[in-house]
């Protein structure tokens, strides 16, 4: 990136911020990798080095975008489109490689943290878009959950057990609602997605 391009980018961002087109901070919480649940500490310590994105064996860590707020731009967030976070169970014995690779401890697990008790977010089902709630019989999310955090109701529809869900993203990664008709009903995302805790608990 040239100095001129950088200056133009900063100037454009400043204008957009002044006009209300951009937010200084995110309008809502962002789902963070393990060890990044203290958002204030992560933002202040993260140097946007991208080591966490590069080392993730599941390729689920992505940079936050400018629409997530200027402060959050290029900080790590999750994308569960194709995979989920299993805390690097196979690659690093259950210690997330993103945490090990972080040079500033922006990602740092508290003492005693495990994949079961570190809550990344919570799975939320949009019943208007979910194929199972249309009585089609889909149960991909239920079958994919590694924590038994879902059950089936009397009509064979998935229900999230909030006290067991840690937001790993396995359910979201396998949801086929967009490929199988929900998009024609106005769906803009998969029928089950991981949401930040502050949104779920409102």
C-alpha positions in Angstrom: 0.0 0.0 0.0 1.4 3.4 -1.0 1.4 6.4 1.3 -1.0 8.2 -1.0 -3.5 5.2 -0.9 -3.2 5.1 2.9 -3.9 8.8 3.3 -6.8 8.6 0.9 -8.2 5.7 2.9 -7.8 7.4 6.2 -9.4 10.6 4.8 -12.3 8.8 3.3 -12.9 6.9 6.6 -12.8 10.2 8.5 -15.4 11.8 6.1 -17.7 8.7 6.3 -17.4 8.7 10.1 -18.4 12.4 10.2 -21.3 11.7 7.9 -22.5 8.8 10.0 -21.7 6.2 7.3 -19.2 4.5 9.6 -19.2 3.7 13.3 -16.3 4.1 15.6 -17.3 1.1 17.6 -19.4 -1.9 16.5 -23.2 -1.4 16.7 -23.3 -4.9 18.3 -20.9 -7.4 19.8 -18.6 -9.5 17.6 -18.0 -13.2 18.1 -14.4 -13.7 19.1 -12.0 -16.7 19.0 -11.2 -18.4 22.3 -9.4 -16.0 24.7 -10.9 -12.9 23.1 -14.1 -12.7 25.1 -12.9 -9.6 26.9 -13.6 -7.3 24.0 -12.0 -4.2 25.5 -8.8 -6.0 26.3 -8.6 -7.6 22.8 -9.1 -4.4 21.0 -6.4 -2.6 23.0 -3.9 -5.4 22.7 -4.5 -6.7 19.1 -1.9 -5.4 16.7 -3.7 -6.8 13.6 -0.8 -9.1 12.8 -3.0 -11.8 11.3 -1.2 -14.7 12.9 -4.4 -16.1 14.3 -6.1 -16.2 10.9 -3.0 -17.8 9.3 -2.6 -20.6 11.9 -6.2 -21.6 12.3 -6.5 -25.2 11.0 -10.2 -24.9 10.4 -9.9 -21.6 8.6 -12.7 -20.1 10.6 -11.0 -16.9 11.9 -11.5 -13.9 9.7 -10.8 -10.2 10.0 -13.6 -7.9 11.2 -14.6 -5.4 8.5 -14.9 -1.6 8.7 -18.7 -1.9 9.0 -18.0 -3.7 12.4 -16.6 -0.4 13.6 -13.3 1.3 13.0 -11.9 0.1 16.3 -12.7 -3.5 15.4 -11.3 -3.4 11.8 -8.9 -6.3 11.1 -9.4 -7.8 14.6 -10.2 -11.5 14.7 -13.8 -12.7 14.4 -15.4 -16.0 13.4 -16.9 -17.2 10.1 -18.7 -20.5 10.4 -19.6 -20.8 6.7 -17.6 -24.0 6.2 -16.3 -25.2 9.5 -16.3 -24.7 13.2 -14.0 -24.1 16.2 -13.0 -27.4 17.9 -10.2 -25.8 20.0 -7.6 -27.5 17.8 -8.3 -30.8 19.5 -6.4 -32.8 16.8 -3.6 -30.4 16.0 -2.7 -29.0 19.5 -4.3 -31.3 22.1 -7.2 -28.9 22.8 -5.2 -25.7 23.2 -6.3 -23.3 20.5 -3.4 -22.5 18.2 -4.7 -18.9 17.7 -4.1 -18.3 21.5 -0.6 -19.9 21.3 0.3 -17.7 18.3 -0.9 -14.4 19.6 2.2 -12.3 20.3 0.5 -9.7 22.5 -1.9 -12.0 24.4 -4.9 -10.2 22.9 -6.2 -13.8 22.8 -5.5 -15.2 26.2 -7.4 -17.9 28.1 -8.2 -17.4 31.8 -7.0 -20.1 34.2 -9.2 -23.2 34.0 -10.7 -22.3 30.6 -12.0 -25.3 28.6 -14.0 -25.5 25.4 -17.0 -26.5 27.5 -16.9 -23.5 29.8 -15.6 -20.8 27.4 -18.8 -19.4 25.8 -18.1 -17.9 22.4 -21.7 -17.2 21.6 -25.0 -19.1 21.4 -26.8 -20.9 18.6 -30.1 -19.3 17.6 -32.6 -20.9 15.3 -34.7 -18.7 13.0 -37.8 -20.9 12.8 -39.2 -19.0 9.8 -36.2 -20.2 7.8 -35.4 -23.6 9.3 -36.3 -26.5 7.1 -37.2 -28.7 10.1 -39.8 -26.2 11.2 -41.3 -26.5 7.7 -41.6 -30.2 8.6 -39.2 -31.2 5.9 -37.3 -33.4 8.3 -33.8 -31.7 8.3 -31.6 -32.4 11.3 -28.1 -31.6 10.2 -27.5 -29.2 13.0 -28.6 -31.7 15.6 -26.4 -34.4 14.2 -23.4 -32.0 14.0 -23.4 -30.7 17.6 -20.4 -32.1 19.5 -21.7 -31.0 22.9 -25.2 -32.5 22.9 -26.5 -28.9 23.1 -29.5 -29.7 20.9 -32.5 -31.8 21.3 -35.5 -32.7 19.0 -39.0 -31.7 20.0 -42.1 -33.8 19.4 -42.2 -32.9 15.8 -38.5 -33.8 15.2 -37.4 -30.1 15.2 -34.1 -29.0 16.7 -34.1 -27.0 19.9 -31.0 -25.4 21.4 -30.2 -26.2 25.0 -28.7 -22.9 26.0 -26.9 -24.2 29.1 -24.9 -26.6 27.0 -24.1 -24.5 23.9 -20.7 -22.8 23.8 -21.1 -21.3 20.3 -18.6 -23.5 18.5 -20.4 -23.0 15.2 -20.7 -26.7 14.2 -24.5 -26.3 13.7 -24.1 -23.2 11.6 -21.4 -24.8 9.4 -23.7 -27.6 8.3 -27.0 -25.7 7.9 -28.4 -26.2 4.4 -31.4 -23.9 4.6 -30.1 -21.4 2.1 -29.4 -24.1 -0.5 -32.8 -25.7 0.0 -35.4 -23.0 -0.4 -35.3 -20.6 2.5 -33.7 -17.9 0.4 -36.9 -17.7 -1.7 -38.7 -16.7 1.5 -36.4 -13.8 2.2 -33.7 -15.5 4.2 -30.5 -13.6 4.3 -28.5 -16.0 6.5 -28.6 -19.7 7.5 -31.5 -20.7 9.7 -29.2 -21.4 12.6 -26.4 -19.0 13.4 -24.1 -18.2 16.3 -25.0 -14.9 18.0 -23.0 -12.9 20.5 -24.2 -13.4 24.1 -25.3 -9.8 24.5 -27.8 -10.2 21.7 -29.1 -13.6 22.9 -29.6 -12.5 26.5 -31.5 -9.2 25.8 
